[in-house]
Amino acid sequence: MNNTEISYLNGKKLYSYLLLFLIALSLNGCLNYYQEVTLYPDGSGKMRIDYWMKFVNEESEKVVDNLGIFNPDSIKSGFQSVYSKVENVNVYRDTTDRTTHAIIDLSFTHIDSLNKTKVFSEYKFSFVEKTGGQIVFSQIIPPIATGFGIDASTFTVTYKYTIPGDVLSHNAHQISGKSLTWSYNLSEIGGGKTISVTFQPYKLKETPLWIYVLSGAVLLLVIFFLLKKRKS
């Protein structure tokens, strides 16, 4: 098996993990997923992801270790493309609560380009400019595998977006300033959810009036001294 095939398989493992198939394999471990995104007016931005799992016993921990879903190389392969860059991956274990965390920092040239990554191939990120310059952003949360005796309350996903403009409409659960947050447990996701927001992007800051006044005053002063020098 060559490196390309290995990279592809690692990405598929990570994608399956995010779709909760690995919850069944990990013997009822507890999974949480947090995604925070800062968007810019041109559609580019940065993202931080923190997903973590609490293991109920050593057997479940070994299963997940063997799958490699907390392996930095596998994570990088799943989230990176020619349009997105994984800036940092930090995997660690918290001995106080027996959780294993994976924190990923990435940047992207346009949020639509995340659709080209293995992990987000079914999330259908959309950033569309409408009449009047308004932007409609949306993202799908795909349906998650159920069954296997999974307790829906042990699985949560949270998405937080900071929007570069005035929010006009949204379906977020919470809004604070320019930050919108959506949170779901497994039973609420059902056949899938769409999160969306419409906003008016900020315009580039106009040059303050005092700059023009000051520039005019300096110009008049220069002209005054030039005329005075010529007369002398």
Buried (B, 14 or more C-beta within 10 A) or exposed (E): EEEEEEBBBBBBBBBBBBBBBBBBBBBBBBBBBBBBBBBBBEBBBBBBBBBBBBBBEEEBBEBBEEBBBBBBEBBBBBBBBEBBBBEEBEBEBEEEEBBBBBBBBBBBBBBBBBBBBBBBBBBBBBBEEEEEEBBBBBBBBBBBBBEEEBEEEBBBBBBBBBBBBEBEEBEBEEEEEBBBBBBBEBEEBEEEBEBBBBBBBEEEEEEEEEEEEEEEEEEEEEEEEEEEEEEE
